Amino acid sequence: MTLIKSISGIRGTIGGKVGDNLTPVDAVKFASAYGTFLKEGSGKLEDGRKLKVVIGRDARISGPMIHNLVMNTLLGLGIDVIDLGLSTTPTVEIAVPMEQANGGIILTASHNPKQWNALKLLNEKGEFLSEKEGELILEIAESEAFDFVDVDSLGEITVNDAYMDIHIDEVLDLPLVDAEAVAKRKFKVVVDGVNSSGGIIIPKLLELMGVECVKLYCEPNGQFPHNPEPLKEHLGDICKLVLEEKADFGIVVDPDVDRLAFISNDGEMFGEEYTLVACADYVLSKTPGNTVSNMSSSRALRDITNKHKGNYQASAVGEVNVVTLMKETNAIIGGEGNGGIIYPESHYGRDSLVGVALFLTHLASLDMTVAELRASYPQYYMSKNKIELTPQIDVDAILVAMTDKYKNEHITTIDGVKIDFAKNWVHLRKSNTEPIIRIYTEAATQELADNLAVKIINEIKVIAGI
């Protein structure tokens, strides 16, 4: 069982001992730390108003329990809560500034299996906290310097279950989204909602764009029918159903709907790395500009950006790092190669709804299938692997040793170690969300990417003595 405390939030498995897992006590502790952080940062609001926080959750089995614990903890601190109930990460992100709230919390462990849950923490802009802010919250949690209010000053809950519809309307109003053009094409799409909130919001968006929707695992009961990370090895059912239904393509989202993957009409993966590539290709064709993705993302985005005369840059892994660099470079689209689309015209957060709407509009303007569209892009292949960590493994020592071993190659160390070879690359880093080392490679063929990964993993094992 595991509890991970990082700038990505507080993430852990349900049950077990306090301090080792995401128990009710830990949920209250970290909600208290976040609320205290907001109170210390904002001071007293004008005209006696209370601080306000927006809260939403995915459909995990533990969601209602954690939801109630977190909400009532904030009330005890004198903070009002806007309760969105079952929601998505990007929906909460857009709701925070709309509600003029002081922050937001999404209760989701994103792509992690059902035994996990987490508190993802937002600022008043509906964006993830900075590293410095995250560290401060961890310090407050450690000190337990919480000061709860008296009975006459308790916060209040306001329930607002309209925000998924508001979110859809916001997406449909984007200038580069053309629902009429999409409707004319009479697309048929299969949706795997992994039995979470994506099973509600994605089909509703598709229907409003005139798309016939075939639902697969769209009952938001938290019983994930497969590993919820949208990778090829987990998606056999939708690949099969796309072929059986003779659908134009398939859509897969993770439980909190910030990661997006497509299945081509031939039942093959479009490639989660190419979700961002395709959306960026469309956006850049209409509004030229710069792009950003993280260091573990495909070189294909760089190639597409260059084609459209823009400038591409890579950030450290993590949405907050991508967003920071996007703002610095005035990027018009960016994201992460795990299927996360960040489109500032909407908001600075990964948003599967935005990705679906842009992709559909792009496809509506083309006379080709999804498989043909994928084949039109630069061909790169990735191998994504991991090594489970034990207390005996010294990750920092491994990274130093690998840096020295490949010192004659182009090395980047802003986030783990990235080794750029002439025609391929490898990125080694410790995960922020799981007790693992991630080993990502990319090359011109799948075989070359896999072989490079095996080579690097074996070298790491020798260094670590495992």
Summary of the structure (lengths in Angstrom):
residues: 466
radius of gyration: 21.9
end to end distance: 21.9
largest distance: 66.2
contacts: 1700
relative contact order: 0.10
helix: 40%
strand: 23%
